[in-house]
Amino acid sequence: MTVMADAGTQQYRQELTVDPRNLGHVRQSVVAYVRGCGWGEVDDAASLCVTELLSNVWKHADSDECVLLIQPSVCALRIVVSDNSRQFPVPRAADACSEGGRGLLLVSNAADAWGVTVNSSGADTGKDVWVEFQPQPERAAA
């Protein structure tokens, strides 16, 4: 696992191999970084979204390898999970008896926006799944 925080851009980047047993450590890092950037009001929602996006990598991508990127700014907090799979996540309607299928519903309820874009870096082609949080009114006034 490689972790890099660039003070100039306040960007957090973590290369990791997804292991459901270690998601707690990733969540702790996300919460600490988000709070440190002044976005503490969305720390729980950001942690939930990261958990769901990483779980999707583990369950559905071609590889457990991915990159987690957190990009805070005055205008938004953007979190991106990049992997090498070309399979886009598709929201599903889960019935009351289903054990899964609610992750993207949780993400869409927790974040202000989310989406997927194709990424092409060198020989690898995959996707970036992103979520964004907008400032609360009191943040925009500050």
C-alpha positions in Angstrom: 0.0 0.0 0.0 1.3 3.4 -1.0 0.0 6.6 0.6 0.9 10.0 -0.6 -0.5 13.4 0.6 0.6 16.3 -1.5 0.5 19.5 0.7 0.5 21.8 -2.3 -2.7 20.5 -3.7 -4.1 18.9 -0.6 -4.6 15.7 -2.5 -4.6 12.3 -0.8 -3.7 9.3 -3.0 -3.6 5.7 -1.8 -2.7 2.7 -4.0 -4.2 -0.4 -2.4 -5.2 -4.0 -2.8 -8.8 -4.2 -1.5 -9.2 -6.7 1.3 -12.6 -6.5 3.1 -10.8 -7.3 6.4 -8.8 -4.1 6.2 -11.4 -1.6 5.2 -11.6 -0.3 8.7 -8.0 1.1 8.4 -8.9 2.7 5.1 -12.0 4.3 6.7 -10.0 5.7 9.5 -7.5 7.2 7.1 -10.3 8.8 5.1 -12.0 10.2 8.1 -8.8 11.6 9.5 -7.8 13.2 6.1 -11.3 14.6 5.5 -11.5 16.2 9.0 -7.9 17.6 8.6 -9.0 19.3 5.4 -11.9 21.0 7.1 -14.6 18.8 5.7 -15.5 17.0 8.9 -19.2 17.6 8.4 -19.2 14.9 5.7 -16.7 12.5 7.3 -19.3 9.7 8.0 -20.8 10.0 4.5 -17.3 10.0 2.9 -16.3 6.9 4.9 -19.5 5.1 3.9 -19.0 6.0 0.2 -15.4 4.8 0.2 -16.4 1.6 1.8 -19.1 0.9 -0.8 -16.8 1.9 -3.7 -14.0 -0.3 -2.5 -16.4 -3.2 -1.8 -17.5 -2.9 -5.5 -13.9 -3.2 -6.6 -13.5 -6.3 -4.5 -16.7 -7.9 -5.7 -16.9 -6.8 -9.4 -13.6 -5.6 -10.8 -11.1 -7.6 -12.7 -8.5 -7.0 -10.0 -8.4 -6.0 -6.4 -5.9 -3.3 -7.2 -7.2 0.2 -7.2 -6.3 3.8 -6.3 -8.2 6.0 -3.8 -8.0 9.7 -4.4 -9.4 12.4 -2.2 -9.4 16.0 -3.7 -10.7 18.7 -1.3 -11.3 22.2 -2.4 -13.3 25.2 -1.3 -16.0 24.2 -3.8 -16.3 20.5 -3.3 -14.8 17.4 -1.8 -14.3 14.8 -4.5 -13.4 11.1 -3.8 -12.4 8.9 -6.7 -11.8 5.1 -6.8 -10.0 4.0 -9.9 -9.6 0.4 -11.1 -8.7 -1.4 -14.3 -12.2 -2.9 -14.9 -14.2 -1.8 -17.8 -17.4 -2.9 -16.1 -19.4 0.1 -14.9 -21.4 -0.1 -11.7 -25.1 -0.3 -12.2 -27.6 0.6 -9.5 -30.0 -2.2 -8.7 -33.3 -2.3 -7.0 -32.9 -4.7 -4.1 -35.9 -6.3 -2.5 -36.3 -6.7 1.2 -34.9 -10.2 1.2 -31.7 -9.4 -0.8 -28.4 -9.4 1.1 -26.7 -7.1 -1.4 -27.4 -4.6 -4.1 -27.9 -1.5 -2.0 -24.4 0.0 -2.2 -25.0 2.5 -5.0 -28.3 3.5 -3.4 -26.4 4.3 -0.2 -23.8 6.2 -2.2 -26.4 8.2 -4.1 -28.1 9.1 -0.8 -24.9 9.9 1.1 -23.2 12.1 -1.6 -24.4 15.2 -3.4 -23.3 13.6 -6.7 -21.7 10.5 -8.1 -20.7 9.1 -11.4 -18.4 7.0 -13.5 -15.9 8.0 -16.2 -13.6 5.9 -18.4 -9.9 6.4 -17.6 -7.0 5.6 -19.9 -3.5 5.6 -18.5 -0.9 4.0 -20.6 -1.8 0.4 -21.5 -4.4 0.2 -18.8 -8.0 1.2 -19.4 -10.5 1.2 -16.6 -12.8 3.5 -14.8 -13.0 6.1 -12.2 -16.0 6.0 -9.9 -16.4 9.3 -8.1 -18.5 11.0 -5.4 -18.7 14.6 -4.6 -19.8 16.5 -1.5 -20.8 20.2 -1.7 -20.2 22.7 1.1 -23.0 23.3 3.5 -24.3 26.9 3.5 -22.3 27.9 6.6 -19.1 26.7 4.8 -19.8 28.7 1.7 -20.3 31.9 3.8 -17.0 31.4 5.6 
